[in-house]
Amino acid sequence: MATGEVKVLGSWSSPYVIRTRIALHIKSINYEFVEEKLLEGKSELLLKSNPVYKKIPVLIHRDKPINESLIILQYIDQTWPSAPSILPSHPYDSAVARFWAAYLDEKWFPAVISVGIADGEEAKKAGIAQLEEGLALMEEAFGKCTKGKGFFGGDEIGFLDIAFGSFLGGLRVTEKINGISLMDEAKTPALVNWAERFCCHAAVKDVMPDVDELTEFGKMLLARIRAAAEIH
Ligand SMILES: N[C@@H](CCC(=O)N[C@@H](CS)C(=O)NCC(=O)O)C(=O)O
């Protein structure tokens, strides 16, 4: 593939960017990674490529931008349809995977952020309870999706593995900062084994951020969010 044909605008810490990179690795697609330094301001290329949300990731394929990580995953799967596929081939399995991915984005990950920026113990407790409830749902969903295999996608990493696995860094940071254990052997044994397999996978291991580094970054980001909330 010609150099410059595929570009990813992103940053090392973003779970949504990690999704895009894992999908490209699964399909063995070479790409150029263009690091966006969001805290220092957004590049012209980002503003031009994602004028609606102005967010990363952006996948640029043959000079055309594709936005929104879950849409990018589907685009990658359709554009490079050779095995391994990312979305389940059966319409029902595909619908279930997309349902849980939307749940994680709309409900569960916002609870991770809410724990980070919680104002007081009560708000923090409520966020943690939401996280635990969500993990219990995902443990149950894993049992149904995996059909006795290693991943939500079966024998190989699929759409829901990528959507959920990209949030493992944020979950571990939350556990570390708060001195709590949320995904553990006692509560979610299947997810613990799945997470270990996922993080060791060849398509994943080089893009999963180091937990200590992500914790430092997360603390700085949360402080900025809190400060901004106090100002406005
Ligand atoms: N729904 C989007 C979320 C992307 C997102 O929130 N990206 C963050 C980085 S983790 C971002 O670009 N933030 C910049 C901003 O909000 O201005 C997706 O799935 O791609």
The ligand as a Gaussian input file, in Angstrom:
#p B3LYP/6-31G(d) Opt

LIG

0 1
 N      -17.550000       9.413000      19.966000
 C      -16.203000       9.731000      19.580000
 C      -15.436000      10.194000      20.809000
 C      -14.050000      10.727000      20.451000
 C      -13.456000      11.561000      21.583000
 O      -14.119000      11.886000      22.585000
 N      -12.193000      11.939000      21.398000
 C      -11.557000      12.837000      22.360000
 C      -10.177000      12.271000      22.741000
 S      -10.338000      10.837000      23.755000
 C      -11.328000      14.191000      21.718000
 O      -10.970000      14.287000      20.561000
 N      -11.521000      15.253000      22.487000
 C      -11.303000      16.594000      22.024000
 C      -12.465000      17.474000      22.303000
 O      -13.446000      17.029000      22.928000
 O      -12.430000      18.620000      21.923000
 C      -15.549000       8.493000      18.947000
 O      -16.002000       7.384000      19.239000
 O      -14.653000       8.657000      18.099000

